[in-house]
């Protein structure tokens, strides 16, 4: 039993305003695995008061960039030293299979290193050459911290979402209140323990688990200068409306319904083997999952058969079982949501290739669903347009490349996607036409030095690298 009965506010563990602890349930068997304090509006007030005081004092924001870089480099090292524990905690509370939580740890290192490199090369202060050499005016352009940042993250990939925000925000000199999901109280409590070990001034960082009502209180608060949010498109629209009314800076990384385009010259076996990870990572509870599989009519049944074989070969079971590839959904309501979409797909007339709404045999005590593949799917069906957030794949036929691109772009989302081909230049040509923030070719890993984010309803702004760092700064021009 893991217990966090205090809240991490401004760098210290304090008594919460509400003494009631939330039970954290295992997705595997719904037993209680921990208890944790949850923030209320009064706790948010204390965290923001501390953040504002630290920002105005300026010890962190006015520190040389080299000092901030050194502190965040230390944080990255601490996280690496505790990678196994972090992976275990996420599997425990999220139900993510152990292979996924362990495999994600090197990615967190690459993410942090990309931010650190960007900070080292960043133009924190630059003197501009005058456009008119005869003019006595000289300009100095500075990049300064935005202020107090409210970073709000979802439950599905807590460490990655948290570090994608707090590392650049802190590197830029901001003070940060990180609001995390109640389900992640254990892993995020441990994150707070790591942050406590850093040489950060009082008030600079808080980590608060809280419900949606308290989250809205945070983002609406007058002391927040910037909102950085990852989560659903529905919540993102609400946050954008609040930010717009109050003229807060905002960045939003939202949902997706990404397409994987398998071109006629692709190696089907290799493509489907790659989609094992590109489409079904993290139990399918991933915004970047490529869940719409676009296959040429000439090879359609070949693709469907290969996907059927792949999905049926994957073990569904306990997250800590080394043979498990797909674990349980995080909560019973998420389990029922995914099963409802499977039933909907059948009602819409899609062909059920494998899977179905039944709970896997022997796993009835947990939040498990049966991985499912639908064929003969029309892109107008709800199972092809709406984000299911579970291990459900739909296979859609296309006539030619123009048709494939049209179908891929026929979505309100534009977060991720993939192209599979035996000809890299051909794949690149197709990728350039797809309106989405990230496209991988033949299963390539996402790079952390390039910007990550979405088109259309998949978000506003970008994370990672120099572009992501820049979103936590304001420009100031000084003329001399």
N, C-alpha and C positions, 0 to 999 in steps of 0.2 A: 504494500500500500504506500503510494507516494502522496505526501501531503504538503501543500503550499498554503499556509494559513495567513500569510501576509502578502502585501502588494509591494512591488518594486517601483518606488516613486522617487525620481530625481537622483537615483544612485543608492538609495537606502531601502531596506525592508521595513515597512510601517504597518501598523494595525489598520485594517480596512474599516470603513464606516459601517459596513454591515458584517457582523460576525458569522453569518451563515455561509457554509462551504458548499460548493457544487460537487455532486458525485460525478466522477468521470467514468463512463462505462466502456468496457472492452467491446469493440465491434465484432470480435470473434464469438463471444458467448454471452455478452451483455452483463457480465459480472462487474462489480465496482473495482476499479484498479487504482483509483486515486481520488483525492478531494482537494479543492482549491478555492481560495477566496476569489470573488468576482468584484470588479470595480463598479461603483455607482457614480452618478453625477458629482457627488461631493468629492469623490476620489479623483475624478477628472479635473475638478477645480484645483485640487492640491497639486496635481502633476503639471498643469498648465501654469499655475502661479510660479512653481519652481523653474519651469522651462523659460518663462518670460524673464524672471529675475536673472537667470544664468546668461540669457542672451544679452540683456541690457548691460550686465556687468562686463561682458566681452572677453572674459578670460579664455574662452574656447574659440569664439568666432574671430578674435583678433590675434590668436596664436599663429605663429608662422606655419604655413602649409606643411612644412617638414615635420613639425611636432604632431600635427593631426595624422599625417601619413604613418608616422612611427606607432602611434597608439592603435590605429586600425590594422596595421601589420601584426601587432601583438595579438589583437583579437582574432585575426585569421589563423595565427599559430595555435592559439588556445582551442579554437574550433577544430582544427586538424587533430590536435592531441586527444580530443574527446569525440572523434568521429563515430566510433563504434557505439558509444552511449547515445549519441544523438540519433543514430539510425534505429537503435532499439526503442527509444522513447516514441519516435514517430510511428513505428510499426505497432507499438502497443496501443496508442491512442487513436490512430487513424485506420488501422487495419491494412496498411500498405505492406505488400510482400517484402520480406527481408532483402531479396535481391535488389529491389528498387531503392530502398532507403540506403543501403550500403553503396550501391552504384552511384547514387546522387552525391556522395560526399566529395569526390574529386571535382565534380562540377561546381560545388560551392567554392572550392579553392580557386578554380579558374575564374569564376565570377568575381571574387574578391581581388584577385591579382590583376584582372583587367581594370577594375576601378582604381587600384593603387597605381598602376602604370599611367592611367589617364591623369590622375592627380599630380603625379610627378612631372608630366609634360604639359599640364594645363596652363593656359595664359591667365594666371590670377591677376596680374597687372602688366599692361603693355603700353608702351609709348608709341603713338601713331606718327608716322611721317606725314608732315603737312602736304595737302594737295597743292598748295600754292607756296613754293619755297620763300617767297617774299613776305608772307604773312608772319607776324610776330606770335600768332596764336599757336600753342602746342596742346595736344590732347593726350591725356592719360586715361586709359580704359581699364576699369577694375571689374572683377567678378567677385561679388560679395554674397554672403549667406542671405537666404530669403527671410529667415526669422525662425518662428516656431512651426515645426512640421508635425502634422497629424498623419501618421502612417497607419493605414488600416488594411489588414491582410486577411485572406480566407484560410480555411482549415486544410485544404487539400495538399499543400506543399509548404508547410509553415516556415521552415528554416530558409528555404530559397526565397520565398516572398519577403521574409523579414530582412535578410541581409541585402537583398536587391534594393531596399529602401534605406535602411539605417546606415549602411556603409557610405554611400554617396552623400547622404544628408549630413552625416557627421564629418566627412572629409571636407565638405564645403563650409563647415563652421556653424551649422544650424543646431538648435536644440530640438529634441524629438520626443514625442509621445507615441509609442507603438501600441496600437490597439489590436489585440489578437483574439481569435475565436475561443469561446469557452472550451470547445473540444480539445484545443491544443494547450491547455493550461499547464500540462506537465512538461512538454518539450520547450515551451516558451518560458516556463519558470526556470528551466536549466539555462536557457539563453540569457536570462537576467543574471543568473549566477556568474556566467562568463563575463558579462558586461561589468559586473560589480568588481571584477579583478583588474579592470583597466584604470589607467590614470586619467579619469575624466572628472572635470569639475562638477561640483554639486549642482543638480538640477538639469544637466544636459540630456539625460536619457531616462525614460520611464517605460516599463513594459506592463501593460494592463489587459488582462482578459476581461471581456465584457460582452453583454448581449447587444442586439441591434439598436434597442432604444437608447442605451448609453452611448453607443457608437455615433448615433445621430446627434446626440448632445455634444459630443466631442467635435465633430466636423462643423457644427453650427456655432461653436464657441467664438466669441470675439477675439480671443487671444491666439487663435490659429491663423497663421499667415499662408500656409500651403497645405493642401491635402494630397497625399499620395495613396491611391487606392488600387487594390487588386481584388476582383470579385465578379459578381454577376453583372450582366448588362443592365438589368432592371435596377439594381442598387446604384450602378454607375450613373444612370440617368438622374436619379434622385440627388446624388452627391453633386453632379454637375449643375443642377438647378440651384442648389444651395450656394455653391461656389460662385455661380454667375450673379446671383442676387447680392452677394457680399463682396464680390470682386476679389475673391481669394485665388491664388495660384492653384492649379489643379492638374494632376496627371492621373490617368485612368487606364489600367490594364484589365480588360474585360473578357467576355466569353468568346467562344469560337465554335465553328462547325466546319473544320478544315477538310479539304479535299486532297486525296492522293491520286494523281493522274498517272495511270500505268499506260505508257505509250506502246504501240503494237510491237516495237522492236525490243521491248524490255525482256530481261530474263525473269520469267514469272516466279520461279522458285526463289530467286534472290530477292525479288520485290516483296513477296509474301513473308519471307523470313525477316526482312527489315520492318515490315508493318507489324510484326509481333511486338516490337518496341515502339514504333511510331504511332500505332493506333491503340495499343492496349496497356501502355505504361500506367503505373499507379492505379491499377484496377479499372482503368478507363476514366478515373476521376481527375482529368487533366484538361485544361483549357486548350492546349496545343495538340491534343490527340487528333490524328487524321482518321476520322470516323466515316467519311464519305469516300468510298473507293470507286474511282471512275475507271472503267475497263472498256477497251475497244470491243465492238460487237464481234469482230473476227476471232477474239480470244476470250470472250465473256465467260463461257462455261468453264474454261480452263482456270480462270482466276477464281471463280466461285468455288470450284472443287478444291483448289489449293487452300483457300481461306477456310473452308470447312475442315479440311485435314488439320490445318494449323490450330484452329480454335479448339477442336476436339482433343488435341494432344496436350493442351495446357492444363496443369493441375490447379484446381480451385481448392483452397484449404486454409489452414491456420497460417498467419503471417510468419510465424517463427519456424515453420517447416521448410527446410532448405529446398525441397522439391516444389514448393508452391510458387506459381507464377501470378495468380490472381487471388487476392484476399477478399475480405468482406467490404461492403460499403460502410461508410463511417457511422451512419445512424439508421434506425429502422425506417424513418420517413424517406431517407435517400434510397434505401432498398426498395420501398414500395413505389417510389417515383420511377425507378428504372424498370421495374416489373410492369408498371402501368404503361410505359412507352412500348414495351414488348407486346403487350396485349393490343395496344393501339396499332402497331405495325401490322399485326394479323388482321385487324378490322379494316385497315386501309387497303388490304389486298396484296401486300407484299408477300413473297414466297419465303416461308421460314425454312432456311437451309439447315440450321442447327441451333440448339438452345431452346429457349422458350421461357415463359413466365414462372415455371416451377422452380422452387428452391432446390439446390443441389442436395441429393440424398445424403443424410448423415450430418448435415450442417444446419439443421433447422433452428438451433439455438442462437445462431448468429445472424448478421445482416447480409447474408450471401445472396447472390443472384447467379443465374446460369449464363455464361458468356454466349452471345447470340449473333448470328449472321442472317441478314435478310438479303434476298436477291429480288430481281424484277422490280426494283424500286424506282418510282418516278421522283424527280427532284422536287416536285411540288408537295409531296407527302410530308406530313409533320415530322416523321422520323428522319427525314432528310434535311429538314430546315431548322429544327429546334435542338438545342444542346441537351443531350440526355445525361451526360456525365456518368457514364457507366460503360461496361464492356459490351457495347452493342454497335455492330458495324452494318452499314448498308452499302450494297453494290449497285452501281448505276451504270447503264450502258451508254456509250457515245458513238457517234458515227465517224467523226474525223477530229483533227486537232482543234479546229475552230469550235466544234460542238463541245469538246472537252473543256475548253477555256470558258465557253459560255456557261456551261453547267457549274464549273468551279466558282465562277463569279456571281452566279445566281443565288446569292445568300446575303442576309443582312450583316453577316460577320466577315471578318478579314484578318484573322490573327496569324494563322500558320498554313502549312500545306506542303506538298511534296510532289516531285516529278520523278518518274522512273523510266529510264531509257538506256539503250546500248550506245547511244550517241550523245556525249556530254553537251556538245554545241546545240543539238536539237532540244535537249532538255532545258538548257539555259534560255533558248528562244521562247519556249513555252512558259517557263517560270517568269520571264519578264512581263508576260501578258496577264498573269494572275494577280488580281488586286488583293494582296494580302501582305502583312508586314514581314513575314518570314517564310521563305521557301527553301526546302532542303532538296538536294539532288542525290538520288540513289542512296538515301538514308544517311546523309552526312549529319554530323552532330551540329547543334546550334552553337555558333561562335559567340563568346561573351564580350569581345571587343567591339562588335558591331551593335547598332541600336536594335532593341527588341520592343515590339508593340504592335498595335493593330490599326487596320483601316476600318472605316465605317463604324458599325456598332461594337467593334472589338476594342475601342478605346481612343484615348487622346494622349499624345505624348509618347516618349520612349524611355526605356531603361537600358542599363548596361553601358560600359565604356565611357568615353568622353561625352557622348551625347546625353547619356543618363546622368552623369555627374552635373552637366550643365543645367539640368532642369531644377536643381536645388540652389541655383545662384540667380542674382539679379545683376544687370549691367549698371555700372556707374561711370559716367564720363566726367572727368575733371579737366577743365581748360586752364592753361597757364599763359 
